[in-house]
Amino acid sequence: MAKQSLLKELVQFAMREKKWWLVPLLVILVIIGGLIVFAQSSALAPFLYPFF
């Protein structure tokens, strides 16, 4: 629940304050976070490490 409310709050902040440059930044951070989590639990980890 906390993650959903945080995401909702960030979207509302971006809309209210016209901070649209935050959206691509957040998307990139989520993608990088997902890659890190995937790399730790995957057999493909040695192939993903050179990207970091």
C-alpha positions in Angstrom: 0.0 0.0 0.0 2.8 2.4 0.9 4.4 2.1 -2.6 1.1 2.9 -4.3 0.5 5.9 -2.2 4.0 7.1 -2.8 3.7 6.7 -6.5 0.3 8.5 -6.5 1.8 11.3 -4.4 4.7 11.7 -6.8 2.4 11.9 -9.8 0.1 14.4 -8.1 3.2 16.5 -7.2 4.4 16.5 -10.8 1.0 17.5 -12.1 0.5 20.2 -9.5 3.9 21.8 -9.7 4.4 21.2 -13.5 7.6 19.2 -12.9 7.2 17.0 -15.9 11.0 16.5 -16.1 10.7 14.2 -13.1 8.7 11.6 -15.0 11.5 10.3 -17.3 13.9 10.4 -14.3 11.6 8.3 -12.2 11.1 5.8 -15.1 14.8 5.4 -15.6 15.3 4.9 -11.9 12.6 2.2 -11.8 14.2 0.4 -14.8 17.6 0.5 -13.2 16.2 -0.8 -9.9 14.4 -3.6 -11.8 17.6 -4.6 -13.6 19.5 -4.7 -10.3 16.9 -6.9 -8.7 16.7 -9.1 -11.7 20.5 -9.4 -11.9 20.8 -10.6 -8.3 18.3 -13.5 -8.8 19.1 -14.6 -12.3 21.5 -16.9 -14.1 22.1 -14.0 -16.5 23.7 -11.9 -13.7 27.3 -12.2 -15.2 26.0 -10.7 -18.5 24.2 -7.8 -16.8 27.1 -6.7 -14.5 29.1 -4.9 -17.3 26.2 -2.4 -17.7 26.8 -1.2 -14.1 
